[in-house]
Amino acid sequence: MSSIRLRRTGHVSLVLLIGIMVVSTRVAVAQPVEDDYYTLVPLPVPGGVVLEAGAVTMLADGRLAASSRRGEIFTITNPLGSTGEMKFTRFASGLHEVLGLAERDGWLYATQRGEVTRLKDVDGDGRADEFENFSDGWEINGDYHEYAFGSPFDNDGNLWVVLCLTGSFNSNSLYRGWCLRIAPDGKVMPTCSGIRSPGGIGMNAVGAMFYTDNQGPWNGTCSLKHLRPGSFQGHPGGNRWYDVTDAIGPRPKDPQSGSRIMVEAKTIRQLEPPAVFFPYKKMGQSASGIACDLSGGKFGPFKNQMFVGDQTFSTVMRVSLEQVKGHYQGACFPFRQGFGSGSLSLGFASNGSLFVGGTNRGWGSRGPKPFALERLDWTGRVPFEVLDMKAKRDGFVLSFTRAVDAESATKLASYGLQTYTYIYQSSYGSPEVDHTTPEITAAEVADDRLSLRLRIKGMQEGHVHELQMNGLRDFTGNPLLHAEAYYTLNYLP
């Protein structure tokens, strides 16, 4: 008996058999969403407390420490439990916009505007009794923008501090626009110049230090930058302080405004190009805190990858890096949106939970709350995502968290690719410029269907490669949870 298919709705298929009407129902399968894989748990900040969390860190005894832009530090007991089990205690107050926390040998080190202070609870009542100036080798003048972001301890026991320019444009105080390392004895070691307006600092899985810088003069868009000791990070405003230190060699020559950063990197040997550009208003507008997943898989399939906040978009992004010709570069991907306030500080617990502190004061955010402290937990389900993206001379190799559907993966129509870069200039920011449309000539799926090779004609050194994968499906027919990737191709392998 012949049949004619009439139509399919989201829930019911109608099939007409000659002489007989048969109705067969199909349950529509909802498209996966971020909350299926990573759930947000707001922590119950007590009434009357304004916890604009500028830094978060897990303490050795299992408490969470969270600092406030208003100069307070709170500890939270049972931060990995249910919200009813948590208790907030004011550990310290009277500090100045704490944007870094790290613990060592019973001391809590707090990076505030004018110094790194270390604090200790001597009598065991949960509150700091001793406050010591650990290091203060830089200056402040009261300007609103003179932020100081502090890192965790590195593998040599140093703290790293990145200092925003005065007004985010000039360097009117000592070492503004620099990265300083603070040795275990408190000695200041100038490490990098060229910083503009940092939003966070943190290490990758092997201990290399990175910071986020924000769009503005000499920064076409927000980016993640490798703090290679001795490097120039791109903004010449702080280079005046080479006159008082020879710790990292001679002053770099000033870049040429209106050029491109990879053009200038060929003539300014100290210039370290951004490892990852975050395309403006596509990935966010205010790159912020950094955390690396060292949980060994307790946070899902992204172990050893870096996660970066965006304060304006109230999101957390994901970054996959590689080294090419001795420099870090790689791809960024959307990861999780919907945080309560502007995502500013990030920190992992050993069980894989990610804590995110937020604020919107002075900056604004998509998250509607003035401040928030939240925990991001993995549900145990694995999303279909691009796991990482690595450059080849003639294309990219993409690996996935789930096996792909070979038919969709080999169709060139499943992909779209464009490239662009940014003007490297003294003016504020840059539009996307120098667009090209490389040709994807082949998509070759590996036997295990967990990776594929895209062969591309027209790779562009010095460009962001924006890859759209809207036609790609996994073996169950689901699309990618996030179908876009942005690879910053500074160097061709």
ROLOBA-357750 format. One record per residue (C-alpha): residue in one letter; residue number from 1; x, y, z. Coordinates in Angstrom, 3 decimals. Layout:
BEGIN
TORBA aa   i       px       py       pz
TORBA  a NUM        X        Y        Z
...
// end
This chain:
BEGIN
TORBA aa   i       px       py       pz
TORBA  m   1    0.000    0.000    0.000
TORBA  s   2    1.514    3.390   -0.989
TORBA  s   3    1.694    6.377    1.343
TORBA  i   4    2.099   10.134    1.094
TORBA  r   5    3.747   12.121    3.917
TORBA  l   6    1.813   15.330    4.438
TORBA  r   7    3.752   17.295    7.063
TORBA  r   8    5.520   17.119   10.376
TORBA  t   9    4.927   19.406   13.307
TORBA  g  10    7.030   19.542   16.418
TORBA  h  11    4.875   16.898   18.073
TORBA  v  12    2.722   14.990   15.566
TORBA  s  13    3.385   13.349   12.201
TORBA  l  14    0.416   12.813    9.868
TORBA  v  15    0.768    9.933    7.434
TORBA  l  16   -1.977    9.327    4.816
TORBA  l  17   -2.335    5.729    3.748
TORBA  i  18   -4.549    5.109    0.716
TORBA  g  19   -8.025    4.664    2.121
TORBA  i  20   -6.858    4.850    5.745
TORBA  m  21   -5.865    7.822    7.881
TORBA  v  22   -3.207    6.924   10.462
TORBA  v  23   -1.948    9.431   13.042
TORBA  s  24    1.424    8.643   14.649
TORBA  t  25    2.714   10.763   17.505
TORBA  r  26    6.347   11.652   18.056
TORBA  v  27    7.512   13.311   21.207
TORBA  a  28    9.552   16.387   20.333
TORBA  v  29   13.008   16.324   21.830
TORBA  a  30   13.967   19.674   23.330
TORBA  q  31   17.230   21.140   22.119
TORBA  p  32   19.954   20.936   24.787
TORBA  v  33   20.647   24.102   26.750
TORBA  e  34   23.576   25.126   28.958
TORBA  d  35   21.694   24.414   32.166
TORBA  d  36   21.384   20.730   31.182
TORBA  y  37   25.138   20.411   31.733
TORBA  y  38   26.217   23.187   34.111
TORBA  t  39   23.853   24.497   36.792
TORBA  l  40   24.124   27.789   38.653
TORBA  v  41   23.785   27.853   42.448
TORBA  p  42   23.540   31.387   43.954
TORBA  l  43   25.290   31.592   47.327
TORBA  p  44   23.145   33.196   50.062
TORBA  v  45   24.959   36.484   50.711
TORBA  p  46   23.597   37.835   54.016
TORBA  g  47   21.345   40.867   54.004
TORBA  g  48   23.178   44.150   54.368
TORBA  v  49   26.407   42.724   52.901
TORBA  v  50   27.471   44.179   49.538
TORBA  l  51   29.762   41.434   48.268
TORBA  e  52   31.056   42.684   44.929
TORBA  a  53   33.481   39.792   44.753
TORBA  g  54   36.736   40.988   43.233
TORBA  a  55   38.547   37.738   44.069
TORBA  v  56   37.671   34.223   45.230
TORBA  t  57   39.873   31.370   46.411
TORBA  m  58   39.413   28.067   48.190
TORBA  l  59   41.231   27.794   51.526
TORBA  a  60   43.081   24.744   52.769
TORBA  d  61   40.409   24.030   55.398
TORBA  g  62   37.606   23.856   52.799
TORBA  r  63   36.228   27.367   53.269
TORBA  l  64   35.814   29.793   50.389
TORBA  a  65   37.329   33.259   50.729
TORBA  a  66   35.730   36.087   48.765
TORBA  s  67   36.922   39.696   48.776
TORBA  s  68   34.841   42.767   48.089
TORBA  r  69   35.579   45.798   45.983
TORBA  r  70   34.513   47.679   49.129
TORBA  g  71   37.516   46.370   51.057
TORBA  e  72   36.084   43.440   52.981
TORBA  i  73   36.980   39.752   52.933
TORBA  f  74   34.432   37.088   53.842
TORBA  t  75   34.887   33.378   54.431
TORBA  i  76   32.103   30.927   53.591
TORBA  t  77   31.888   27.565   55.354
TORBA  n  78   30.448   24.557   53.456
TORBA  p  79   30.625   26.391   50.089
TORBA  l  80   30.216   23.068   48.239
TORBA  g  81   27.122   22.047   50.183
TORBA  s  82   23.518   23.164   50.023
TORBA  t  83   22.884   26.857   50.513
TORBA  g  84   21.266   26.217   53.890
TORBA  e  85   24.537   24.769   55.206
TORBA  m  86   26.626   27.803   54.319
TORBA  k  87   27.782   30.440   56.788
TORBA  f  88   29.336   33.803   55.914
TORBA  t  89   31.890   35.354   58.295
TORBA  r  90   33.554   38.747   57.862
TORBA  f  91   37.255   37.885   57.993
TORBA  a  92   38.612   41.410   57.454
TORBA  s  93   37.572   44.936   56.565
TORBA  g  94   39.116   48.348   55.971
TORBA  l  95   41.088   47.311   52.876
TORBA  h  96   41.042   49.040   49.488
TORBA  e  97   39.316   47.186   46.614
TORBA  v  98   40.796   43.705   46.980
TORBA  l  99   41.233   42.121   43.511
TORBA  g 100   43.460   39.184   44.405
TORBA  l 101   43.503   36.465   47.074
TORBA  a 102   45.983   33.634   47.658
TORBA  e 103   46.748   31.450   50.689
TORBA  r 104   50.136   30.171   51.863
TORBA  d 105   51.449   28.898   55.200
TORBA  g 106   48.425   30.052   57.171
TORBA  w 107   48.469   33.574   55.730
TORBA  l 108   45.898   35.012   53.332
TORBA  y 109   47.530   37.373   50.837
TORBA  a 110   45.260   40.154   49.573
TORBA  t 111   46.186   42.341   46.598
TORBA  q 112   44.654   45.763   47.146
TORBA  r 113   45.225   49.022   45.312
TORBA  g 114   48.342   50.147   47.097
TORBA  e 115   49.966   46.950   48.335
TORBA  v 116   49.852   43.225   48.894
TORBA  t 117   48.726   42.694   52.484
TORBA  r 118   48.938   39.400   54.314
TORBA  l 119   46.456   38.528   57.038
TORBA  k 120   46.253   35.821   59.685
TORBA  d 121   43.652   34.605   62.175
TORBA  v 122   45.804   34.054   65.273
TORBA  d 123   43.186   33.252   67.937
TORBA  g 124   41.018   30.998   65.779
TORBA  d 125   37.813   33.039   65.931
TORBA  g 126   37.501   33.219   62.144
TORBA  r 127   38.630   36.838   61.903
TORBA  a 128   41.988   38.293   60.947
TORBA  d 129   44.078   39.544   63.854
TORBA  e 130   47.366   40.328   62.120
TORBA  f 131   47.736   42.567   59.048
TORBA  e 132   51.170   42.971   57.477
TORBA  n 133   52.315   45.022   54.508
TORBA  f 134   53.960   42.328   52.421
TORBA  s 135   54.888   44.447   49.396
TORBA  d 136   54.071   47.940   48.122
TORBA  g 137   56.548   48.637   45.336
TORBA  w 138   54.168   50.657   43.172
TORBA  e 139   52.245   53.908   43.520
TORBA  i 140   48.660   55.154   43.438
TORBA  n 141   47.203   58.650   43.182
TORBA  g 142   43.500   58.082   43.848
TORBA  d 143   42.365   57.683   40.252
TORBA  y 144   39.291   55.445   39.923
TORBA  h 145   40.937   53.167   37.357
TORBA  e 146   44.142   52.321   39.222
TORBA  y 147   43.164   48.680   39.774
TORBA  a 148   45.669   46.087   40.960
TORBA  f 149   44.853   42.456   40.180
TORBA  g 150   46.769   39.741   42.020
TORBA  s 151   47.433   36.146   40.978
TORBA  p 152   47.635   32.833   42.816
TORBA  f 153   51.164   31.812   43.809
TORBA  d 154   53.176   30.550   40.863
TORBA  n 155   55.387   27.461   40.849
TORBA  d 156   58.282   29.469   42.320
TORBA  g 157   56.238   30.953   45.160
TORBA  n 158   55.821   34.372   43.527
TORBA  l 159   52.684   36.483   43.341
TORBA  w 160   52.071   38.421   40.117
TORBA  v 161   50.321   41.806   40.089
TORBA  v 162   49.018   43.597   36.982
TORBA  l 163   48.460   47.337   37.343
TORBA  c 164   45.927   49.351   35.358
TORBA  l 165   47.029   52.621   33.813
TORBA  t 166   46.005   55.876   35.484
TORBA  g 167   42.592   56.655   34.032
TORBA  s 168   43.210   53.536   31.915
TORBA  f 169   45.056   55.811   29.445
TORBA  n 170   48.261   57.145   31.064
TORBA  s 171   50.930   56.084   33.528
TORBA  n 172   51.078   58.890   36.084
TORBA  s 173   52.077   56.663   39.006
TORBA  l 174   55.080   54.364   39.337
TORBA  y 175   54.712   51.094   37.396
TORBA  r 176   51.179   51.773   36.239
TORBA  g 177   50.787   49.691   33.054
TORBA  w 178   53.211   47.024   34.312
TORBA  c 179   53.187   43.491   35.626
TORBA  l 180   55.240   42.991   38.790
TORBA  r 181   56.266   39.737   40.420
TORBA  i 182   56.380   39.699   44.206
TORBA  a 183   59.038   37.283   45.476
TORBA  p 184   58.523   35.111   48.584
TORBA  d 185   60.435   37.731   50.608
TORBA  g 186   58.251   40.593   49.305
TORBA  k 187   60.794   41.944   46.821
TORBA  v 188   59.273   43.553   43.723
TORBA  m 189   60.496   42.275   40.358
TORBA  p 190   59.334   44.289   37.309
TORBA  t 191   58.322   41.639   34.762
TORBA  c 192   56.382   43.069   31.772
TORBA  s 193   55.378   46.459   30.417
TORBA  g 194   52.596   47.418   28.017
TORBA  i 195   49.485   46.690   30.104
TORBA  r 196   46.394   48.856   29.669
TORBA  s 197   43.311   47.881   31.708
TORBA  p 198   43.474   44.363   33.145
TORBA  g 199   40.404   42.441   34.278
TORBA  g 200   42.008   39.367   35.802
TORBA  i 201   45.147   37.254   36.049
TORBA  g 202   45.786   33.521   36.323
TORBA  m 203   47.903   30.559   35.239
TORBA  n 204   47.422   27.783   32.719
TORBA  a 205   47.930   24.115   33.574
TORBA  v 206   51.731   24.280   33.253
TORBA  g 207   52.131   27.477   35.279
TORBA  a 208   52.451   30.108   32.541
TORBA  m 209   50.828   33.369   33.652
TORBA  f 210   48.170   35.218   31.638
TORBA  y 211   46.022   38.281   32.124
TORBA  t 212   43.020   39.771   30.368
TORBA  d 213   43.231   43.234   28.859
TORBA  n 214   40.296   45.326   27.705
TORBA  q 215   39.439   47.209   24.543
TORBA  g 216   40.840   50.727   24.357
TORBA  p 217   43.938   52.515   23.053
TORBA  w 218   46.344   50.009   21.471
TORBA  n 219   43.788   47.266   22.143
TORBA  g 220   41.394   46.729   19.248
TORBA  t 221   39.279   44.355   21.304
TORBA  c 222   39.522   42.490   24.608
TORBA  s 223   42.095   39.724   24.761
TORBA  l 224   43.956   37.101   26.768
TORBA  k 225   47.701   37.805   26.913
TORBA  h 226   50.681   35.717   27.993
TORBA  l 227   52.856   37.501   30.559
TORBA  r 228   56.136   36.264   29.157
TORBA  p 229   58.810   37.754   31.438
TORBA  g 230   60.573   40.634   29.695
TORBA  s 231   57.783   41.162   27.184
TORBA  f 232   55.985   44.297   26.032
TORBA  q 233   52.214   43.739   26.056
TORBA  g 234   51.325   46.437   23.556
TORBA  h 235   50.401   49.755   25.253
TORBA  p 236   53.396   52.129   25.369
TORBA  g 237   51.955   54.390   28.103
TORBA  g 238   53.904   52.790   30.953
TORBA  n 239   57.214   52.522   29.136
TORBA  r 240   58.454   55.666   30.879
TORBA  w 241   59.365   53.465   33.867
TORBA  y 242   62.144   51.748   31.935
TORBA  d 243   64.089   54.817   33.083
TORBA  v 244   64.006   53.547   36.699
TORBA  t 245   64.568   49.837   36.064
TORBA  d 246   66.785   47.745   33.854
TORBA  a 247   65.259   44.514   35.169
TORBA  i 248   63.781   43.441   31.832
TORBA  g 249   66.172   44.995   29.347
TORBA  p 250   66.010   48.075   27.140
TORBA  r 251   62.859   50.060   26.452
TORBA  p 252   61.029   48.829   23.346
TORBA  k 253   60.544   51.270   20.522
TORBA  d 254   57.078   52.793   20.279
TORBA  p 255   54.680   51.001   17.924
TORBA  q 256   53.326   52.744   14.844
TORBA  s 257   49.700   53.765   15.295
TORBA  g 258   47.413   52.487   12.537
TORBA  s 259   49.472   49.379   11.912
TORBA  r 260   48.613   45.748   12.713
TORBA  i 261   50.011   44.051   15.800
TORBA  m 262   51.669   41.195   13.915
TORBA  v 263   53.322   43.700   11.581
TORBA  e 264   54.718   45.546   14.592
TORBA  a 265   55.773   42.282   16.283
TORBA  k 266   58.197   41.680   13.433
TORBA  t 267   60.114   44.860   14.278
TORBA  i 268   59.577   45.149   18.065
TORBA  r 269   61.188   42.022   19.439
TORBA  q 270   59.713   42.449   22.942
TORBA  l 271   56.131   42.724   21.679
TORBA  e 272   54.041   39.688   22.695
TORBA  p 273   50.840   39.483   20.622
TORBA  p 274   47.599   38.515   22.363
TORBA  a 275   47.195   34.749   22.664
TORBA  v 276   43.459   35.043   22.052
TORBA  f 277   41.338   37.917   20.840
TORBA  f 278   37.761   37.973   22.159
TORBA  p 279   35.787   39.462   19.241
TORBA  y 280   33.928   42.500   20.514
TORBA  k 281   30.187   42.051   21.123
TORBA  k 282   30.447   38.489   19.818
TORBA  m 283   32.267   37.007   22.802
TORBA  g 284   31.814   39.952   25.164
TORBA  q 285   32.935   43.473   26.003
TORBA  s 286   34.900   43.336   29.265
TORBA  a 287   37.180   40.327   29.715
TORBA  s 288   37.799   39.617   33.392
TORBA  g 289   38.850   36.787   35.724
TORBA  i 290   40.797   33.660   34.757
TORBA  a 291   40.676   30.132   36.170
TORBA  c 292   42.184   26.865   34.934
TORBA  d 293   40.402   23.530   35.382
TORBA  l 294   42.896   21.328   37.243
TORBA  s 295   40.222   18.991   38.640
TORBA  g 296   41.199   16.071   36.398
TORBA  g 297   37.784   15.786   34.765
TORBA  k 298   35.512   16.662   37.699
TORBA  f 299   34.270   19.713   35.791
TORBA  g 300   33.521   17.753   32.651
TORBA  p 301   35.585   17.118   29.522
TORBA  f 302   37.567   20.369   29.582
TORBA  k 303   40.388   19.489   31.964
TORBA  n 304   43.445   21.754   31.865
TORBA  q 305   41.603   24.374   29.823
TORBA  m 306   41.230   27.994   30.873
TORBA  f 307   37.978   29.764   31.645
TORBA  v 308   37.628   33.539   31.370
TORBA  g 309   34.840   35.803   32.576
TORBA  d 310   33.226   38.691   30.767
TORBA  q 311   31.886   41.352   33.100
TORBA  t 312   29.575   43.181   30.694
TORBA  f 313   27.971   40.071   29.192
TORBA  s 314   27.823   38.278   32.576
TORBA  t 315   29.308   35.146   31.034
TORBA  v 316   32.147   32.674   31.346
TORBA  m 317   34.081   31.828   28.177
TORBA  r 318   36.336   28.850   27.461
TORBA  v 319   39.836   28.971   25.935
TORBA  s 320   41.946   26.260   24.295
TORBA  l 321   45.612   27.161   23.776
TORBA  e 322   48.621   25.754   21.970
TORBA  q 323   52.156   26.973   21.373
TORBA  v 324   53.305   27.803   17.856
TORBA  k 325   56.824   29.087   17.208
TORBA  g 326   57.305   29.641   20.935
TORBA  h 327   54.161   31.743   21.437
TORBA  y 328   50.746   30.907   22.829
TORBA  q 329   47.716   31.210   20.573
TORBA  g 330   44.390   29.463   20.321
TORBA  a 331   40.626   29.543   20.240
TORBA  c 332   37.846   30.895   22.431
TORBA  f 333   34.352   29.463   22.706
TORBA  p 334   31.155   30.533   24.473
TORBA  f 335   30.586   28.436   27.602
TORBA  r 336   27.970   29.682   30.090
TORBA  q 337   25.753   32.747   30.287
TORBA  g 338   23.091   33.884   32.731
TORBA  f 339   25.139   34.885   35.782
TORBA  g 340   23.387   37.182   38.203
TORBA  s 341   25.761   40.119   37.864
TORBA  g 342   28.859   41.056   35.872
TORBA  s 343   31.280   38.112   36.038
TORBA  l 344   34.515   39.440   37.552
TORBA  s 345   36.353   36.802   39.607
TORBA  l 346   36.680   33.050   38.954
TORBA  g 347   38.056   30.239   41.105
TORBA  f 348   37.873   26.441   41.031
TORBA  a 349   37.401   24.079   43.951
TORBA  s 350   39.142   20.708   43.966
TORBA  n 351   35.826   18.927   43.312
TORBA  g 352   35.481   20.790   40.009
TORBA  s 353   32.943   23.421   41.049
TORBA  l 354   33.642   26.892   39.656
TORBA  f 355   32.900   29.939   41.820
TORBA  v 356   32.086   33.197   40.031
TORBA  g 357   31.894   36.572   41.749
TORBA  g 358   30.081   39.431   40.080
TORBA  t 359   29.530   43.192   40.223
TORBA  n 360   27.970   45.815   37.980
TORBA  r 361   28.953   48.965   39.885
TORBA  g 362   30.474   51.551   37.570
TORBA  w 363   30.563   49.186   34.604
TORBA  g 364   27.053   47.830   34.009
TORBA  s 365   26.235   44.238   33.090
TORBA  r 366   23.619   42.032   31.488
TORBA  g 367   23.214   40.298   34.813
TORBA  p 368   20.643   42.516   36.569
TORBA  k 369   21.871   42.237   40.160
TORBA  p 370   24.312   44.768   41.655
TORBA  f 371   26.472   41.894   42.896
TORBA  a 372   26.411   38.098   43.034
TORBA  l 373   28.423   35.102   44.211
TORBA  e 374   27.545   31.871   42.424
TORBA  r 375   28.720   28.284   42.047
TORBA  l 376   28.737   26.494   38.704
TORBA  d 377   28.356   22.706   39.011
TORBA  w 378   28.707   20.040   36.329
TORBA  t 379   25.651   17.762   36.155
TORBA  g 380   27.641   14.793   34.846
TORBA  r 381   26.182   15.044   31.343
TORBA  v 382   28.620   15.721   28.502
TORBA  p 383   27.598   18.459   26.056
TORBA  f 384   28.379   18.227   22.360
TORBA  e 385   31.104   20.848   22.000
TORBA  v 386   34.316   21.525   20.139
TORBA  l 387   36.869   20.328   22.680
TORBA  d 388   39.838   22.057   21.103
TORBA  m 389   41.022   23.580   17.848
TORBA  k 390   44.590   23.374   16.615
TORBA  a 391   46.149   25.130   13.648
TORBA  k 392   47.801   23.416   10.710
TORBA  r 393   49.561   24.997    7.792
TORBA  d 394   46.522   24.301    5.612
TORBA  g 395   43.637   24.356    8.071
TORBA  f 396   42.547   23.205   11.514
TORBA  v 397   42.101   19.993   13.461
TORBA  l 398   39.007   20.043   15.648
TORBA  s 399   38.338   17.522   18.397
TORBA  f 400   34.939   17.003   20.006
TORBA  t 401   33.468   15.923   23.305
TORBA  r 402   31.111   13.475   21.549
TORBA  a 403   31.334   11.502   18.312
TORBA  v 404   30.141   13.462   15.288
TORBA  d 405   27.686   12.363   12.651
TORBA  a 406   29.977   11.642    9.720
TORBA  e 407   27.469   12.687    7.059
TORBA  s 408   26.975   16.192    8.464
TORBA  a 409   30.644   16.546    9.383
TORBA  t 410   31.876   15.901    5.839
TORBA  k 411   29.438   18.330    4.210
TORBA  l 412   31.224   21.587    3.481
TORBA  a 413   27.879   23.380    3.762
TORBA  s 414   27.939   22.600    7.503
TORBA  y 415   30.623   25.263    7.967
TORBA  g 416   31.192   28.947    7.425
TORBA  l 417   34.534   30.712    7.768
TORBA  q 418   35.698   34.317    7.716
TORBA  t 419   38.806   36.084    8.995
TORBA  y 420   39.566   39.586   10.202
TORBA  t 421   41.974   41.509   12.376
TORBA  y 422   42.101   44.823   14.268
TORBA  i 423   43.848   48.138   13.791
TORBA  y 424   46.722   48.501   16.252
TORBA  q 425   46.356   52.179   17.104
TORBA  s 426   46.469   54.838   19.790
TORBA  s 427   42.763   55.573   19.250
TORBA  y 428   40.175   53.724   21.294
TORBA  g 429   39.498   50.182   20.055
TORBA  s 430   39.025   49.099   16.469
TORBA  p 431   36.398   47.665   14.175
TORBA  e 432   37.045   44.326   12.512
TORBA  v 433   39.159   45.028    9.418
TORBA  d 434   40.921   43.274    6.542
TORBA  h 435   38.173   40.672    6.111
TORBA  t 436   38.827   37.584    4.014
TORBA  t 437   36.773   34.467    3.240
TORBA  p 438   39.064   31.431    3.035
TORBA  e 439   37.767   28.369    1.200
TORBA  i 440   37.154   25.157    3.109
TORBA  t 441   38.141   22.518    0.565
TORBA  a 442   37.680   19.305    2.576
TORBA  a 443   36.383   18.016    5.904
TORBA  e 444   37.907   14.666    6.850
TORBA  v 445   36.481   12.766    9.828
TORBA  a 446   38.722   10.515   11.928
TORBA  d 447   37.814    6.839   12.305
TORBA  d 448   36.655    7.347   15.895
TORBA  r 449   34.565   10.361   14.794
TORBA  l 450   35.926   12.384   17.723
TORBA  s 451   37.972   14.705   15.522
TORBA  l 452   38.077   16.076   12.017
TORBA  r 453   40.516   17.878    9.758
TORBA  l 454   39.349   20.983    7.928
TORBA  r 455   41.519   21.730    4.916
TORBA  i 456   41.460   25.402    4.097
TORBA  k 457   42.776   27.477    1.236
TORBA  g 458   43.659   31.007    2.282
TORBA  m 459   44.691   30.835    5.946
TORBA  q 460   45.558   34.354    7.168
TORBA  e 461   48.427   34.840    9.578
TORBA  g 462   47.639   37.600   12.052
TORBA  h 463   43.856   37.162   11.757
TORBA  v 464   41.039   35.829   13.880
TORBA  h 465   39.475   32.855   12.094
TORBA  e 466   35.762   32.825   12.915
TORBA  l 467   34.342   29.357   12.298
TORBA  q 468   30.593   28.716   12.277
TORBA  m 469   29.464   25.066   12.444
TORBA  n 470   25.685   25.334   12.341
TORBA  g 471   25.226   22.221   10.197
TORBA  l 472   27.315   19.891   12.361
TORBA  r 473   25.544   17.150   14.341
TORBA  d 474   26.630   14.502   16.816
TORBA  f 475   25.838   10.791   16.461
TORBA  t 476   22.413   11.322   18.069
TORBA  g 477   21.482   14.167   15.732
TORBA  n 478   21.990   17.019   18.198
TORBA  p 479   23.694   20.252   17.113
TORBA  l 480   26.657   21.730   18.923
TORBA  l 481   25.702   23.446   22.153
TORBA  h 482   27.842   26.360   20.903
TORBA  a 483   28.384   26.358   17.162
TORBA  e 484   31.048   29.078   16.904
TORBA  a 485   34.782   29.208   17.517
TORBA  y 486   37.269   32.062   17.177
TORBA  y 487   40.906   31.090   16.599
TORBA  t 488   43.601   33.804   16.828
TORBA  l 489   46.152   32.732   14.221
TORBA  n 490   49.219   34.818   15.024
TORBA  y 491   51.647   32.288   13.545
TORBA  l 492   51.185   29.533   10.998
TORBA  p 493   52.730   26.239   12.146
// end
